[in-house]
């Protein structure tokens, strides 16, 4: 008995240990998605993660052109679906490169290479190749609720020094700080749709690596930084994927008028489909059979009977049901209402029966001179009261 209990206990411990290991793997995977693997390992081992200064990294920023217009013409759920589809595609591409996704803020997507594990000058090459791949994927991306509106991506790159560290305890986040982050963001905001805007620093690193195609854009004014020489990254040797054609527009942050009209048309068509769907669902919920209501009119009749040589008046209340068909005109309802009121008034008059005073009632005693008629005299008596009648007579009014 004790040996069997010991064996069962060992099996239970093995089973629970296996479950614990599986849950631990899930936790580690989730933590590695929130933080870089090396930082996550330090946190799991109980080590303090201090901020680290990196001499040179390359930062990627991207933004959706006209996202405000698209959001205004979309429902909140459609905006969530759009960003989820887009970032799912981005994350799958990111796995093929030595890059780390720092964060997403709305439609902004931020990626870095060269930290927390330094990789020499490879960070510029990794980010540039990743940017070309993402741009190719966006050229084929379709917005589910606006299939006719292209998703135009604007990309900016910059290389330089920065500080990286974990911020927060309850929900720790791996954040980057420094002038390099701000400059990379300015490269993106001053770029154009379907173009990769690179700073002079990043362009210099790519030229040292060789194989990347760069076009000099000119001097670009960067807010708060002055004038910078910037370049367009247009391709790479061996990169045979087709890139979408650049969009030349004065407004590099909004959609062109034609695309705005196309987005509005898609929104109207979507609203029409939703309205028709709602109408169909409403009709399906309605009952197929006609709905009938029943009203009742109560009438009262009196019955005069002979009981124990006495005339007794017994009121009888009778209820008559009236079926009303749906969709009748107002005049029909008014007529029915008038008839009902008339019958109810008549019923109230019948029920408003007041017996005569005691002094006017016919007393039936053996010594009374005004005796109750016998059964042989009753027919003649009834005929004198209210015309010809038999021993039992129905009337709508009692008479004395």
Order of alpha helices (4+ residues) and beta strands (2+ residues): alpha-alpha-beta-alpha-alpha-beta-beta-alpha-beta-beta-alpha-beta-alpha-beta-beta-alpha-beta-beta-alpha-alpha-beta
